[in-house]
Amino acid sequence: MIPKKYKSVTRVDKANVKLFGYYVRVAYDGAIYKPRFFSDKKFKSVQRALVNALTYRDLMEKEIGKVRSEDVVRTKITNSTGYLGVREIMEKQTKNGKVYEWPVFEITSPKRKGDKVRRTRVSINKHGREKALELAAKKRREWEIEVFGDDADLHAGKERVARRIASGSNRKSKSRKKVSK
């Protein structure tokens, strides 16, 4: 039996319905592309079924433009800054029992398996919102190039690439709404 796990490939062993093989599901940008089952019986062995499943997975990823990686690669931006890996938070520090807080952009590095996540912050008060966001986006981009090399644009996220092509400028982040009591 093969103990190693492979991204997008699932081992199926259902003795009660005599179903043995590998199921390939390539997910990208919220959709699953051409799922396919590779039966041990059809390919005459577990090893051959796995090799064919992995080959099919690699071909599907290449066909849809997904970067071949065993890592989870996020391409959807779910924050208000418009940049993958850059979010706005309130930094807090306690000195002599008094709590101080100020707004910052926190940059999170992309990571490969086994790597530690790196984080750094850029002060909005010190640099101003526009400049701080620009510095944060620049730092994230440096980390993407360091981790992904030539494939950095494929990991950048479709929204950011489309925005870069369309306007060539940074999108302003949504300002925080203050809640009055």
N, C-alpha and C positions, 0 to 999 in steps of 0.2 A: 504494500500500500504506500502511496505517496503522501507523506505528512505535510509537505510544504503547501502554503496557501498561495494562490495566484489571483491577482486582481481581475475581476470580471469573469472568473471561471469558478463554477461551483460543482463539487462532486455530488452525484446523486446515487444513493444506494437504497433502493426500496425493494426488498426481497418479496414482500407480499404481492407486488404487481410485476415482478421480474424486470425491474427498470434499473440498469446500472450504466453509468457513463458520466460525462461532463456536460454541464449546461453553461453556455456562453451568453452573457448579457453585457453589452458595451453601453454604458450610460455616459452621456455627454450633454451638457447644457440643458438638463432637465428632461431628456428623452432617452429611451432605450432603443438602440439600433439593431435590427435583424437578429433577435435571439435565436440560438440554434443548439440542438442537442447532439452530442457525439457519443454514440452507443459503444460500449465495450465489445458487444457482440458483432456489430457491423465492422468495426476496425480490428477485430480478432484479438485484441489485448487492451489492458488498461493503459499501458504505456503509449501505444499508438493512438488511442483515443485522446489521451492528454496532449500529445504532440500536435495532433490535428486541431484540437480545440485551441491551443495556444497560437498556432499559425493563423487560424481563422480570426481570433481576437486581435492579433497584430495587424492583419489585413484590414479589418473593420475600423480599427483606430486610425490607420493611415488614410483610409477612404474618407472618413468624416473629418479629418484634420485634428484629431486628438493626439496629444503628445504621449509617446510610449513611456510609461512610468509606473512603478509599483506603488508610488505615493498617491495619496488623495490630493487632487489638484482642484482648487476652487477657482471658478471663473466668474461667479455671480457676485456682484457687489451688493451687500445688504446693509450698508451704513449710509449716513447722511453726507459724508465727505465726497463721495463719487470716486474714491480710490480704494482698490482692494488692499487690505492690510493697514489702512490708516483710519483711525477713529478718533472722535473727539470725546474727551473725558474730563472730569474734574480731579486734578491732582490734590491730594490731602497730605498735610504734614502736621504733627503735633509737637509744639515746643513749649516747655514749662507749663503744661496743662492747657494751653490755648491751641485751638485747631485753626490752621490756615488752609485755604483752598484757592486754587486758581485753574483756569481752563488751559488744557494742552491738547495737542494732537499726539496720539500714541501710535507708533509705527511698529508693526509686528513683521518679523522676517518670514519669508517663505521657508519651508523646511523639507528636508529629505529624511527618510527613515534613519533613525539613529542620531540625527542632529538635534541639538537643543534649540528651542525657539529663542530668538533674540528680540528684545524690545528696547526702544528708546523713545524719548518724548521731546517735543518741540513746544516751547512756551508761546501761547497766543498773546499774552500780555507783553512779553519782551519783544516779539517780532511783528506783531499785528497779524490779523486773521489771514490776509492774502499771502503775505510772505511766509508765515508759519506753515500754511498748507502747501505752498510751493516747496519749502525745505523738506517737509515730511514726504511729499510725493517723490522728490528727488532721491531721498535716502532709501525709500522702498524700492525704487527703480534700480539703484546701485546693488541692493541685496538680491533682487531678481536676476540681474545679470551675473552676479557672483555665483548664485546657486544654479541657474538654468542655462547660462551661457548664451549660445546662439538661439535657443528656443524661448528666450525671455518674453518675446512679444506674444507667443502662443499662450503663455501663462498669465498675461497681463489682464485678461478679461475682455470679452467682446465689447462691453459697454465703454471701457476706457479707450480701446483701440478705435472704435467708431467715433467717439467724441474727439479724439486726437485728429482723426482724418477730417471730420466735419468742421471743427472750429479752430483747432490749433491752440486753444487757450484752456486754462483751468476753470472748472465749474465752481461757483461759489457754494460753500456748504450752507445748509440751513442753519439759521441761528437758533440758539436755544430759547425756548419760551420760559419766562420766569412766571412762577406760580405765586400769586399774591394771596395772602391769608386775611 
